[in-house]
Each structure stands twice: as C-alpha cells, then as structure tokens.
Amino acid sequence: MAANTNSISIEGVDAGYGLVRVLDNVSLRVNSGETVALLGTNGNGKSTLMKCIMGWARPSKGRIVAEIDGEKHDLAGLSTEQIVDLGIALVPEGRRLFPRQTVEENLLLGASRPKARAHIKTNLDFCFEIFPRLAERKSQLAGSMSGGEQQMLALARALMLNPRILLVDEPSVGLAPLLVSRTIDAIKQLKDHFNLTVLMAEQNFTQALRIADRGYVIVHGKIEFEGNSADELNNNDLIRQFYLGM
Amino acid sequence: MQFDLLINAIIAGLMLGAFYAAVTSGISISFGMLDIVNIAHPGFIILGSYIAYIVNVQLGADPIVIAIVALPAFYALGSIIYEIYYRSFEKHGQDSLRGLAFFFGLLFVTEVVLNMVFGVDYRSVNVPYIGGSLTIGWMEFPIRMLVPAVVSILMFGGLQIYLSRTFIGRAVMAVSQDPQALQLMAVDPIRIKRIAFSISLATASMAGAFLIIIQPVIPSSGREYIGRVFAICVLGGLGSLPGTLIAALLIGVIESITSTFYGPSWAPAVSFGLLLLTLAVRPSGLLGR
C-alpha cells in the first residue's frame, strides 16, 4: 500500500439519537484521491453520517476506518480533536465560523494543530490566491461578511488544517445559484491542489455531480443507490423520482 | 475647581484605574470570555494579598516579586477549580445558577479560612517605597500607587499580546463563540477553557500584591470589589481586554475626581450611574462583543 493513500470506509453503520434511528446499515467508501458525493434531500441522514465520522455522534453498530498516509485508523473511541488531528477536516453545515474574530484569525485558528503550523505561510498564500476576497477582507470580522464569502472562509479555514481528507457538509445551503457553482468549483480546485480525498454531502444534485467521481444516494438513512460514475447517477430512476419528479 | 487639583485628581484616578484593571482582568477573562461567573475572584485576590503579606513579613521580599513567584501556584489552583467546576456543573449544562452558587461558596470558604488563619485585623506590607512620592512640578505620583499601576499595565499588555498573537490565545477568544467548531480545528475546548481560567486566576496573585501595597487588607476586603469589577467588566464590554482597561481607567478617574471635589461617598454612585448610562446607549459596553 502506498504511503500517500488516504481513504475512508464506512462499514455497516447504524446510528441515531435516543430511540430514533437515523442511519440504517450504511456502508460507503471513498477511495484515495476520489471525490464522492453523498446525495439526499433534507432529513435523510447525511449530516448524521458526517457527525459519525467526526466523532460527534457514535454509531451503535459498524465501523468507520480512515486511512491516512497509508496507515489505518479505526475512528471508534477517538475524540473529535483526535480525528481532526489525523488529517480529516470537516466544513460543517452552516459554516460554523468564529463570527467575532477576523478573517485572518479564523484562518490561523485552522492552523492550530502542530502539523499544520509548519505550513501556515504556504497554505495562507494559497488560500488568498484562490480566494482573493479573503485577502482583501482579512482584518474584517468573519460575522460581517456575506454568505458566499463566509463559505469561502469556511473552506479556506479547513484547508489551513493541512488535511488529507476533506468532508464538506451541504456547501450550497443558503447560497445563491451562482455562488453555489463557484463554491463547488473551489472545492474542485482545492482538491486538485492538495491532492485531497473528498466526501461531499449535498442536496444540489446537478452541482455536486459536476465534480464528483462517484456518488451514493441516501434515502431515510439507507444507501439506496450507488453510482459508479456521474452518468450512472444522472440516469438513475431513483434520482429522477426524488429530485426531478419524473 | 482649581486646575492643579483637577490634574492631580486625574493622575490619581488613572493610577487607581490601572489597579482596577488588574483586579478586573481575571473576571474579564473568566466571565467575559469563558462565561464562567467566577464571583469568588476577589476572594482569591485577597488570598494573593495575604500570601504577599506573610512572605513579606518573613523574608522582607517585595510583594510584586512574591506575586510573580506565586503565579504557578495560582495557575495550578485555577486548573483544579476549573476541573471541579467542569465535572460538577459545566459538563451537565448546569453552569449558570449552580455554578454561581459554587463560586459564591468558594468566596466564603476562602474568606473564612483567611479569617481563621490571620484573624480580622488589618494587615499591611513593609516596602521602602510605600511612603514615597514622585513629584514633577505640582504633579504628584505616590509611589505606592505608581508601582502597581505600571506593573498592571505591563501585565495587561502581556495578556493582550498572548490572547491575540498565540494559537492558544486565539482559541481562548473563540471558545465561547462555538466550542464545537473549535474541535474541528483539532483543539480541545475544555483544555482551552482550563488554561484560560487558570490564567484568570493567576492574575489574582498580581492583583492581590497590588492591593496590599495600596492599602491594608482584611479577609473580607474582597467584597468591596465584587460589584465594581463586574461593573467595569460589563462597562468595557464582555470579552474585550482593551475595553476592560479603558473602562477601569474611566471609572478610576471619575471616582477620583468625584471624591476630590464632592467627597468619597459620592464616588460609587457616580461610577455606577455612568455604567447605567453607558449600557442604556451601548448595551454591549464600550468595546463589547
């Protein structure tokens, strides 16, 4: 196994809150260097799956294994901080910036872990290069920026962690269509530059499939369809039924 | 109103304000940045005063030097208190009211212990500069006020640089905004709060030394400061050390002018009146979040 493979595999995961079961025997794999889309409308378990990977929710059954630089880690029992420190970054739903701190402070907070500090200069330069808006506004409070700018900052902040695997939860929520497409483009750019492995939960099916290599459709906590290419997903009956109403 | 009297009142007020700033800095961190209502803080300041007193009497050392040597002990005490507070209250989301009761209890315990050990007599330190004065023209700077003021400003500068320029400092500023998001930065929010709370308690060591240089102390001296420190903290704006400093200087100057021209009993009324007025216009305080 090569030393630079980074993948994530979810094997038969059940999870829920109290008596409510949200995920039902979910299995999913993101291979090294792939961009995988997790498609589903609201309330089908996409965010819960992200929370399980990050250790915010604990699966009642199944395993989540991340491979970072060729080394396998079972994520069960690790704290969120430890999981992030392995090299898994999440851009959370709703962005979760630190609104009362400046753009620059938010970015530097992303670089808090010792492994990321060594790359602060190059990562910061790169973030400012692909998001020139952030460079212009670096001393502005994060909370005072527009939704699109905040999404860019959330992405850039995750990159400052110097991750191997990038999870993105609903990047399109609350953004105008033009900004959605820019955000999706930015994810692709970052992925290529840092050679990331990406898992993206999204309900905007057309936009997500522009950059995804493969995808899964999740319905009521179950993976109902696995598409091995964007084409396969595009022509799938389930998707037509759920998204396009045909 | 004589001009030289006014200038001297302002000078005295600035020095008093700088001392208030030191007394408030701990609250500004624990209450302003961590949402921990550490009402016992003035009690720990008095503990700092007594430590400075006992070592000063035994060894003749300077109270400020003693306070600096005692910083690690206060830091460790802060870590222990936070750990107890976290496990008993914060973890279960019962921090607001029960936490307040916890710190109220700590205040009493500290006071009672000091009472039993030292009694209720006034205690003071022996330092050569206590009676001295620096005079420039008709401006007068009593050294017992000037030294704490200068060291306090230095401490404030150090704290502000630490909070705004280091990774841990930035995390301290972030932790009350969104602790979960901090986890996504690979930072443990509980560890950050423990560090910040320990720092806030360590400031009590310094403030205690300043207090006993400025005036003699009894175990219940801390009580006079409870209202004032929270007032300064809120006036300056929660979560802002520069705001706290400005508010402390403002209150110091106003109290000093009021007591010079109208008598000391008016001072608290005027400063709390100013607090209410400011909050009516700016509910978040001078530089608040």
Interface residues (C-beta under 8 A of the other chain):
Chain A: M54 W56 S79 T80 E81 V84 D85 A89 L90 P92 R96 L97 F98 P99 R100 Q101 E105 L108 L109 G110 A111 S112 R113 A116 R117 R157 A158 L161
Chain B: F167 R170 A171 M173 A174 Q177 D178 Q180 A181 L182 Q183 L184 M185 A186 V187 D188 G239 R289
